[in-house]
Amino acid sequence: MIRRAADRLSGWFFQTLTVFSALIVFAMAAGLFLRSRPILMDQSLNRLLFSSSWHPLRGEFGFLPFIMGTLWVTGIAVAIAVPLCILTAVYLSEYAPARIRNFSSPLIDLLAGIPSVVYGIWGVLIIVPFIKDHLAPFFGVFSTGYSALAGGMVLAVMIFPVIIHVIIEVFRAIPYEVREASWALGATRWQTIKHVVLRRGLAGVIAAIVLGLSRAFGETMAVLMVAGNVARLPESVFDPAYPLPALIANHYGEMMSVPLYDSALLFSSLILLTVVLLFNILSRLILIRVSRRTR
């Protein structure tokens, strides 16, 4: 009797902790929404999202340059990272011998554990001069190096571990018998990977990309250090960009003296939280679907 009561009590306790942990996200969203209401009551959502005028002292809070800066940097990062990560995952899961997998796996994990400020310093010392002195002149344009491309290249390296690990797990979830059946029909290893493994794991690959996208979308410090942080719409990859996370990090300390500045910055936080939450939900739904298909 006492053991059953203890089991029920422990089950109730852990269930409560689980629900509490899940509700933290919604509590954060509710808090940000309440603090964002003044700016939403004062200005229309269309004006906030699609205006390019950012002059807090005049009460103008157009988030379009920052939204586009975030999209530029994130899009470049995903465009660089996705093909490299897919090819790396294919090699590690289908071609590499055990000793190479055992050697490379800790190194990939190490990339995930490096602080973002270290990535930012690496970008300032290596990526920015490379773009300024070599890449931009090669295309006949001038750039200080602090650009959307620099932010995207640094972010691409930062999201490598997320995408690679998820894709490898997706490929491992595909039954080995499927590969053997393809080989028995005369297909080569590459044909099997192309027409069987990749096709069977396509939903999981998409989920991995979405997870990497959400990781890149909210990155702050590394992007802040290399993207340029100029509040205007980028016209090319060599132009500076000003992502939303960098806006919050740069200006949150000075918001108290300007009316609605507090609400505007918290509204940008709400945008980030909403987008990242949607990305994670989408990737989770895709992963659930692919796991059901491979059972």
MIZAFI-927953 format. One record per residue: x, y, z of N, C-alpha, C in turn. Coordinates in steps of 0.001 Angstrom, whole numbers, plus 524288, in hexadecimal, padded with zeros to 5 digits. Example, Ala and Ser with C-alpha at 12.3 -4.5 7.8 and 13.67 -1.06 7.14 Angstrom:
! MIZAFI-927953
833867E9C681E788300C7EE6C81E78833907F31C81E78
832327F73681BA8835667FBDC81BE4832648001E81EBE
//
This chain:
! MIZAFI-927953
8033A7FB4E8000080000800008000080367804F480000
80759804DA8036980AD68095D803B680DF5809F27FEA6
80F998057A7FC5681292805AC7F78080F4B807D97F30B
80A56806447F2D0806E7808577EEB78061380E317EF5D
8055B80FDB7F42C804AB815707F52B8098F8187A7F3AB
80E2A816327F4DE81312818C87F36E813B58190F7ED87
81232814D17EAC781287814D97E51180EF2818FC7E2BE
80A2B819517E4CB8068081D3A7E2C880869822C07E3E4
80A87823837E89580C7B828AE7EA008111582A477E68B
814C4826A47E5AC8193A827E17E25581786828D57DCB7
813BD825AF7DAD3811BB826927D58F80F2C82BE17D508
80C1082D557D8FB809888327B7D8DA80D96836D37D911
811A48360F7DC3F815B783A0B7DCD38189983AED7D7AC
81A3A836AC7D52281D1A837367D03B81999839447CBE4
814AF837CC7CBE78110A839E77C8058106283FC47C8B3
810248417B7CD9180FAC847117CEA78147384A057CCB5
8191E847D17CDA981DE184A597CBC581E0184AA17C5D3
81C34846757C34A81C1C846657BD908187084A8E7BB6B
813CB84AE47BDA68100884ED97BBEC81216854567BCF6
81487855087C167816BB85A277C2B981AF285BBB7BECF
81E4E858057BD7482277859297B9A68202F85AA97B460
81C07857EF7B2C781997859237ADBB816E285E6E7ADCF
814AD85FD47B250811C6864C07B2AF81550869877B2F4
81A63868AF7B40481DF286D237B44981E0F870177AF17
81E0B86D2A7AAC881E2C86FA57A59E819628731E7A4D7
814D0871137A63781007874237A58480FD7878B97A952
8121D878047ADEC8125A87C5C7B1A6815DD880B47AF88
81A3587F317AD2581DA8883187AABD81AD8885F67A65A
81814883047A30C8153A8857679EC08110D8892D7A0C4
80E35887907A4DC80A2388AE77A71080C7C88FD87A969
810F088F467AC2F81375893D67AE7581557897AD7AA55
817AA895A27A62E81974899137A1F7814E889BC379F41
81098898EC79E9080C0889B4F79C0C809D489FB979F5E
8097389EDD7A4708075A8A2F17A7E280AD38A7C27A7DE
80FFD8A6E17A7DA8138D8AB587A7BF813C78ADEB7A25F
8120B8AB2479E4D8120A8AD517990480CFA8B026797BC
809148AFAC79AFD803FC8B1FF799CB804268B7E0798E5
8073F8BAF079BDD8074B8C09A79ACF808B38C1FA7952E
80CA98BF6D792FF80E238C0A178D9E80A0C8BE99789CE
807928BA3878B0C803748B81B787AF7FE8C8BB77787E1
7FD818BDE178C577F8FE8C16078CCA7FA0A8C69E78A23
7FEF88C83A78A01800428CD5A787DC800E18CD3C781EF
802E38C8DA77FD1803E68C88D77A3F801B58C37877811
800758C38B773187FE3B8BEE8770A4802788BACF76FD5
800CE8B5E576FB88047C8B19B76EDC806F78B1FF7697A
803E88B3B8765A9805F98B44E7605280A5D8B85776027
809B28BC99762FE80DBF8C0AB763228129E8BEC3765ED
811F08BBD976A188166F8B9E576D04819A98B60A769CB
817018B29476704819BB8AE607644581BC98AFF775EF1
819548B3C875C6C81AA98B4F0756FD81CA98BA7975617
81D9F8BD6075A3481FF08C290759A4825D78C23875A5A
828B78C55E7575182E6B8C56D757A8830778C9EE75AF5
82CFE8CD0075D2482E928D19A7602682F6A8D018765DB
8343E8D0647678E8358E8CF3676D04837E78D41D76F83
834898D7277721A836248DBDC774D1833518DC0A77A0D
835588D96877DFE8329D8D91278310831798DE5E78585
834F68E22F784CA834088E7507871782F518EA02784B6
82DEA8E89577FDF829488EAC177D4F824A28E71977DB3
8253F8E2DC78088820F38DF2678125820148DBBF77C63
824138DB0D77918823958D7CE7746A826998D2B577544
823C28CE6B775328260B8C94E77652824D28C580771DA
827878C62A76D92826DE8C2A27692882AC38BE2B76973
828D68B96F769E582C3D8B4E976ABE82DF78B249765AE
82C658B43F7613282DA78B19475C53833878B0EF75B70
836D48B4EF75C5B83C7B8B40F75B8C83EA38AFB575EFA
83CAE8AF35763AF83EB08AB3E7674683C928A5CF765E5
837AE8A5A17643D835818A09D762878385A89EB775DA4
839278A241759EC83BEB8A0BD7552C841A089F6C75647
844138A23F759EA849648A0EB75B65849BD89B7975DB1
845E089A17760EE845B7894D276325844FB890C375EE4
8417C891D375B2C8407F88E1D756F88454388D8475369
847F1891D47524E84C9B8918774F0A850CE88E267519C
851FF88F4C7567A8562888C6E7592A854B3886B0759C9
84FD4885B475B6284E248804E75C2184DF787D5B756FF
84C0A87FDF752E984BC687D5574DC78512887BEE74BB4
854ED87F7A74C4D85A4787E5574A9085C83879CC74DA8
85B9F879CD752CE85DA5875947561C85B758705175475
85665870157538C853EC86B2975203855C48697A74C99
8565286D34749028581986BE5743B985D9D869A5743C4
860E986B937473A866448697C747978664F8644874A76
8635D863FB74EBD863C285F777523A8611385A9775018
85C9785B3074D8A8596C856A274C1E85C55852D074895
85E84854727441F8613985086740D7865EB84E167438F
868EA851387467686D7584F0F7493186BCD84B2874D68
867AA84C6575039865DF848F27546D8639B843DF75240
860A88443374E0385E7183F7674BB8862BE83BE1749C6
8669783E0C7470386AE983AD37450586E1F8388174980
86EF783B9974D9D871D9839997522786EE58352A754CA
869C6835E8755768669B831DE757EF8666882CEC7549D
8661582D8474F798661D828F474C0086B3F825FB74C89
86F8D828DC74C998749D8264074D0A875278236C75244
873CB826197568D87487823C775BB6870F081F1E75CA5
86C3D81F4C75A6A8688881B1075B6A868EC816947577D
86AE48179A752BB86AC1813A274EAA8701F811E074CBC
8740E8153174D288791E813FA74ADD87D808135F74EE4
87D8A816BE752C88820F8171E75648882C38123575989
887968107175A2C8889580C1975DC8887CA80DD47636D
8878F80A04766EB8863F80B1976C5C88A2780ECA76EE5
88F3280E3D76DAA8931A81181770448927A8174376ECB
890E881848769ED8900F81DBF7685988B2D81FE776AF7
8870881CC776B518824A81E9376E068837381FAE773BD
8866281C3E77632887A881D0B77BBC88B2B821C377C93
88E6A822FE778C1891E0827877793188F0282CA07781A
88B8F82C9C774358890383173772948846E832FA77614
881D182F3B7786587D348306F77B9087E6A8341D78019
882948333C78328883C7837077874F8852583C7478544
8879783CB0780B1888ED841CA77E7D88408844CD77CF1
8803C8421277AB987B4C8449D77959878768466677E41
8789F843257825787642844B67874E878FD849837898E
87E16849D6788CA8810684E4E78AC187F3C8536078838
87DD88532E7832E87BD8857D778092876EA859DC78336
873B4856467851886EE1857DC787B786FE585A4E78D0B
87459858FC78F788757285AED794AB878B585FE0794DA
87AC0861A17906C87DF3866677906387A6F86B2479147
87BD486EB2794D78789F87365795C58781D876B3790DA
873A28792F7904C872A487C3F78B938765D880DA78B0F
87837882FA78F7E87BD58876478F25880FD885B578CB1
88285880C378D6F8874887EC578AEC8868087E8378503
881E387CC97835D880AD87CEB77DC8880E08827B77BB4
87EE98862877ED587F0588B9677D258848988DA377C7C
887F588C637802888D6F88E0E77FB588FFC88B9377AF6
88EE48868977A1E890F1883E77757688F098869877081
88A1C8882B7707D8880D88AE576BF388AA68902676B15
88BA78930B76F4C88E348982376ED1893CD8979276CE0
89683893A376EB689C0A8930076D5B89CE98906776811
8995C88CF37667589A3D889DA761B78965288B3575D68
8914688AD175E9688D4588B5B75A8988CE3890F175888
88CB8894BD75C0D88C2189A3175A65890AE89BFB756F4
895A189B267586F899E789CA4754DA899CF899AD74FB5
8983C894BA74FDC897F9891B374AFD894028941774736
88F7C895A57493688B8389807745D988D5189D5F743E8
88FA38A06D74765891558A5BD745F1895C28A5B7741FA
8999F8A273742CD89E688A2B373FA389E6589F1273AED
89B3189B1473AE989B7D89735736BB8963A8964A73403
8922D8950C7370C88D428936D7349688A71897F9731FC
889CB89C51734C9887198A0CD7327C88A088A30672DCD
88F388A3D772E02892028A5A27294E891A08A1D5724C3
8915689CD3725D5890D4898FF721A488BD3899EA71E8A
8879D89B9E72128882AD89CBF71E86882318A27B71CFB
886428A58971DC88864A8AAF571C18883078AE9271F67
882538AD747245487F518B0D7727C78829B8B22972C85
881248B66772F21883C98B7EF733F68809D8B6217389C
8834D8B42573C7C880BD8B282741528848F8B30F745CC
8828F8B4B874A35885D48B4F774EE1886E38AF8B7511C
884208ABB274F278848E8A66C7513A880668A52C75538
87E988A931757F887A528A87575BB6875398A87B758AA
873308A3F0757B586EF08A379753F186B6B89EE57553C
8672689E8D75245863A089A1A752D58666A8950475189
869FD8953674DC986CE78907E74C578705788EA2750D5
872E8892487538287629890CE757F6872DF88E4D75C3D
86E66890B275D6786AED88E637614F868FF8890C75FB6
867B38886D75AB9865CF8836B758D5869F287F3175907
86EDA88093757B48730B87CB6757CB8743987AE075D5A
8742D87E83761118751387D08766828708D879A976885
86BCB87B32767428673F8782C768F88672D872C376689
868F287256761B68690086D3E75F1F86C478695A76237
870D686B17764008742A867A17671D8718E8665576C4E
86EB886A0E76E8A86C3E8693277398867CE865367735A
86530864D376EE6860CA8613376E8F8625285BF276C32
8674085B4F76AB68690C8563E768BC8679A851BD76C63
868ED851F877172867EF84D66774CE8623084BEE7751E
85EB984FCC7755C8592184EB7775D68572C84BA677127
8585B84D9876C818565D84B23767C4858E1845CE766E2
85E0084577767A5860BD8408D7669F85EBF83C3A76A2D
85E3E83D4276F3085CA88392F772DA8571F83746771CC
8539883AE7770A684E2E8394776F9C84DE38360876AA4
850A98379F7668585086834AA7619D852D582F3E7625C
8571A82EDD7654B8596C829BC7664A85595826327692D
852DD8285076D0F84F0D8253076FEE84A8D8237D76C66
848FA826DE768D5844D1825757652084699821077619E
84B5E8215875F9784D6281D2F75C3584DEC8180875F32
84F8C81851764188500A813917673B84AC48111076862
8469B81439768688416C812187697483F3680F12764D5
8419280FB67603D83FCB80CCF75BA0841BC8073675BF5
83E4A8035575BA183FF27FDD775C3D8443F7FC5575864
848197F97675A4D84C767F7D37570184AA47F421752B4
846537F164753AB8444B7EDCA74FC2842BD7F09A74AC2
8412D7F59474B3F83FB67F8A0746A0844767F95E7431A
848F67FA607456984DBF7FAF27425D84F347F5B973FC8
84ED17F189742D3850307EC6A740B284CAB7EAEE73C23
847B17EC4B73C79844167EB2B73829845A47EE2873343
8474A7F314733FB849027F63272F7D84DEF7F3EC72D14
851A37F244730568566F7EFEC72E40855487EABF72B78
8518B7E7D872D88850337E2D972B1D84DFD7E397725A7
84BA47E81F724B6849837E94471F8184D9E7EB6F71BCC
8526F7EBE971DA4856B17ED9F71A3C858297F34E71AB8
855CE7F62771E63857137FBAE71F0285C5E7FC4C721A3
85F2C8006072018864188019E722AE862F98043A727F1
8671D8050172AEB8665A80781730068644280D0772F5E
866688100B72BA2864858155E72ADE85EDD81565728EE
85D7E811DC7256685812811967239D85465810427281D
8562280CD572B9B852F880B85730248523A81041733AA
8567181336734848560C817E9737C88526C81BF07353F
8530E81CAB7302F8501D820B172D6D84A5581F6872D07
8491781A8F72B9B843A98193572A73840D18169572EF2
843B2814B8732DB8412E811FD73734841DC814F373C51
846C6815C173DDE847C88181B742F7845ED81DCB74320
84798820E673F508460A8266873F548402B8270E73E90
83DEF823EB73B1B8384E8246373A3B8353D822AA73F09
8370081E7D741868344981C907462C834EC8205174AC7
83960822DE74B1B83A5F8266974F7C8399382C1C74E37
836E082D56749EC8364C832C274843833948361774C66
82F6B8340074EC482C9D83709752B6830208384075756
8335D83476758F1836F48356275D3883B258395575BDE
83D088394275706840D883D1F7554B83E788429675584
8399B8430A753D2836F18481E7541283665849E0759BA
835168463D75D38834A084790762C3839DC84978764E9
83E24847047635B84352848AC7651B8448784E3676336
8430F84F4E75E66843F78548D75C44840C48588F75F3F
83BEC8573B760878389785ADB7636F83ACD85BD9768E2
83CD1857C276B6B83F4885874770878441285C0577020
8474585B3076C2384BBB85E9A76B5984A128643176A3B
845CA864C076756843BB869F0766248421486CC076B15
83F62869FF76E8A83DB186C63773758425686DC0776E0
8466D86A7E776BC84B2E86BA1779BB84DCE8708A777A5
84E0C871197728985099875A77703684D5E87A8E770E6
8483387A05770D9844BC87E8E770F484561881BA775EF
8467087F1B77A51846BA881E377F4284C2C882F978137
85033881BC77E2A8558C8829F77FF4856B48887778065
8597E889F37847E85A4788F7E785AA85FF48912C78538
8633B88F39788BA86864891927898286BD689135784AC
86C3D88C877825F86FBC88BE477DE686E0488F5077951
868EA88F8877860866ED892B177409867B58987777525
866C589A0577A018677189F7977B8486CFF8A15C77A68
870CF89DF077B028764489F7A77A738780789FF5774C9
8754D89D70771158775389D4F76BB88737B89F4B76798
86E858A026768F386A9D8A15D764EF86A8C8A71276351
86CDF8AA957666286D0A8B014764D68694C8B389767D3
8648C8B1A4768DE860BB8B45E76C2A85F768B9DD76A30
85DB68BA2E7655685BDE8BF0F76303856128BE66761DA
852DF8C1F0763D384D338C15F7637484B2F8C31975E1E
84C758C01275A2E84A458C0F2754F9849C08BBB375240
846A88BBA574E1E845AC8B6C774B5884A828B52374847
84C8E8B07974914851088AEA9745ED84F648ADD674045
852D68AF5873CB4851CC8AE96737258551A8AA34734D5
859238A8957378785C5E8A436735CF85EC38A1A773A95
8614B89D3E739BF863A889A6873E1B8684389D5C74073
86A638A13473D9486ED58A42C73F8886D388A9017429A
868278AA19742DF866368AE7D745F1865A88ACF574BA7
8663F8B0BC74F308656E8AF7F754B985FBB8AE30755CF
85EE98AAFD759BE859A98A97175B5E8591B8AA6576134
854378AAD1762DB853228ABDE7686484ED28A82A76A37
8502C8A37876BD884C2889FB376D7B8496F8A15D77284
844DA89F287735A841C68A06177801844A389F3F77D20
8473989ABE77DBA849FA899D2782AD84E2189DF0783D0
850DE89FBF77FCB854CE8A3C478091852508A8ED7822E
84DC68AA1A7800A84AEC8AED578193849BB8AEBF7876A
847C58AA637894D846658A9F778EDC84B418AA7A7923A
84F648A7C4790C88542E8A7DC793F1856B58AD3C79408
856738B01D78FBD859078B52F78F6C8560F8B97F79239
850DD8B93A7924984DBE8BDB8793F984A988BCE1798EF
84A948B83679B04847288B75679F82848B08BAB67A430
84DA68BBF37A4E084F4A8BEFC7A96084DA78C4A97A932
84C718C6D47A49384B258CC5D7A420845548CD577A348
842248C9547A41C83CAB8C9CA7A29E8397A8CCFC7A674
83B2D8CDA57AB55837D28CFE17AF578368F8D59C7AE62
839EB8D8797ABBE839268DE157AB1D835DC8DF8C7A669
8346A8DBD47A31D8317C8DCED79E5882C1E8DA5E79EA9
827E48DD5B79DEA822A88DB0679E20822038D6B279A11
81F9A8D26979BA981E588CDE679866823248CAC1796AD
827DA8CC8B7980C82C858C9967967F82C918C43979920
82B318C43579E1382ADF8BF487A0FC8272C8BB7B79E4C
822848BD6E79D0B81E948BA1D79A988204A8B84A79532
822E88BBA5792428249E8BA3F78CFB828AF8B5E178D22
82C798B63F790A5830758B239790F982E368AD0D792E0
82A8E8AD53796798281A8A8857984A8248F8A62A79416
822668A97A790C781F678A77778C52822FE8A48B78888
827B98A689787BF82B6F8A3B17847782CE889E77786F7
82D4089E5378C2682E388995B78EDC829B28959578E04
824EB897A078E0B8205B8945B78D1C8206A8921C7879B
822188953A783CC822898934B77E6A8265F88EC377E2B
82AE988F717809C82ED888B467809882CD38865578336
82A6D886F7787C38287B8826778A958245387F8F7876E
820D888271784F381CAA88007781E181ED787D0677D3D
8228387F6377A71824B487CCF775D3827B7877EA77758
82AFB8784C77B6382E08873BE77D1282A7686F6F77F14
8265A870E2781E28229F86CFE783D181FEF86A3677F4B
81E6686D2177B4581BE586ABB776BC81FA986724773D9
8249C868CC7734F828848657D770C7829328605E773B6
82989860A3778E682A5985BE877BFB825A38584E77BD4
820F285A8277BF781C398574677B9481BFE8549277645
81D47857807722081D3A8553F76CE68212C850D676C6C
825EA851AC76E5E829D884D8F76E088284E848D07713E
825DA849A6775C0824278453C778F781FEC842167763D
81C48844B5773B481828841F5770DC81A6B83EC476C59
81E45840FD769AB820B683E2A76558823A9839657675D
8267A839F976BB5829578359276DEC825AE8313776FB8
82138832A7771F281D6082EB57738381B6482BC276EBD
81A8182E9C76A938189082C24765CF81C8F8285F76388
8218C82A177635E8257E826A27610382688821E77647F
8262382281769A8826F581DFF76D0B8229E819F576C68
81DDB81BBF76B6B819918182176A7981A328153D76548
81C41818177616781CDC8159E75C3E8212F8119075C2A
825168123475FA08297C80E9275F83828E580A1476354
82496809B776603823B88054C7699C8226E8005976691
//
